[in-house]
Amino acid sequence: MQYVLKDKVFPEIGAWADELAQIRRDIHAHPELGFETKRTVALLKEKLHSWGVTELDDTTVPGALIAVVDGARPGPAVALRGDIDALPMPDNSENAWKSQTELRCHACGHDGHATWLLGAMRYLQEKKNEFAGRVVGVFQPAEEIGKGARAVEASGILDKLGVREIYGCHDEPTIRKGAFGLCAGPAQASTDFFYISVKGRGVHAARPHLGIDPIPAVGLLISGLQTIVSRKVMPIQPAVLSISSVNGGRYNAPNVIPTEVTLSGTVRTFSEDVRNQIEHEMKVMVETIAASESCTGELRYDRLVPALINPPETMEHVRDFIVKHFGADAAEPMDMTMGGEDFAEFLFKRPGAMIRVGIRDDAHEASLHHPTFDFNDEVIPLASTYLAGIALERLKALAA
């Protein structure tokens, strides 16, 4: 198999390119959701064990696999993370390895993330006599539901293993293959979901005066909620409040006013103060606007992940490594995005970095979360080399 930057990839990893691609396609064909990743973990565990990685923990965190490679001498510990869960959506690709499970699909590239971490851990196992310290591989479930990284941190396993820094990467179809997207400081927004219920009293649509119609209240509420970002949040603070679903009544029952209308959506921002402000303003609006139309309004506001802030110091280490090892053209600046990433939970506890790995070419142009999306196997050796290389670089620096 051809792969990008062949002359820059660690030769051992390059030699495994075909094998790694086959593993990735196996994972892609058998996607699993949330914490229910039993088959994926079993496959990862089998491969790692066959390569000599024997310190494997698949019980401390449900759905996760923690792999440890200790060097020849004691030293600091760094962690590498790859998420492994899929999405509850169809796979409409035409690949031979397309999903074999209905309404489950690796449309975000986590099959690739798991595989490039496999390659990195295999390389580190082969080189264990050449470095001091410890590398912890975190094969993490439940990123798509924003709960996996929190579960890993809550278990205390990274503290127990002495992890001082953590590094990860995510595929990116807007960046060409062979390049990395780097963003220091605020990189990805916090992610919250909200669910709203507005209740009135259902009635025949020809006799609205005998009921309480929740639909006008919801119309006012939709307009009002949009003023939170435009009129209440400080204009220089990035924020998004998107209403993504509105459900009330039945399309084929046009003469029935419903009792209840529901809404759901998401809030994104980089500031905890703004996050708190938006939740407060939403609660006030839901209750008061509903009451103004003689309805009752309820808000459920679920905080999933905080904003991902890449520490500038560790990002500088990452950029230096990429430029030195892969060339200046491989390091591309990337703007911050309102998309969420639960790797932020790790960076709340310890330094590290989350970067993007470009996968774009003529055959890989579909966006993330699109039903025709497929990962680009040509970048697996490159990303494995980055992960193994940055781990070794940081171990040396931390031990100095």
Secondary structure as UniProt FT lines:
FT   TURN            4..8
FT   HELIX           11..15
FT   HELIX           17..29
FT   TURN            34..35
FT   HELIX           38..50
FT   TURN            51..52
FT   STRAND          55..57
FT   TURN            62..63
FT   STRAND          65..70
FT   STRAND          73..83
FT   TURN            96..97
FT   TURN            102..103
FT   HELIX           110..126
FT   HELIX           128..130
FT   STRAND          132..140
FT   TURN            143..146
FT   HELIX           148..155
FT   HELIX           157..160
FT   TURN            161..162
FT   STRAND          163..176
FT   TURN            177..178
FT   STRAND          180..182
FT   STRAND          185..188
FT   STRAND          190..199
FT   STRAND          203..204
FT   TURN            205..206
FT   HELIX           208..210
FT   HELIX           214..227
FT   HELIX           228..232
FT   TURN            235..236
FT   STRAND          239..248
FT   TURN            251..252
FT   TURN            254..255
FT   STRAND          256..257
FT   STRAND          260..269
FT   HELIX           272..292
FT   TURN            293..294
FT   STRAND          296..305
FT   STRAND          308..310
FT   HELIX           312..326
FT   HELIX           328..330
FT   STRAND          331..333
FT   TURN            342..343
FT   HELIX           344..349
FT   STRAND          352..361
FT   TURN            362..363
FT   TURN            368..369
FT   TURN            371..372
FT   HELIX           377..379
FT   HELIX           380..399
//
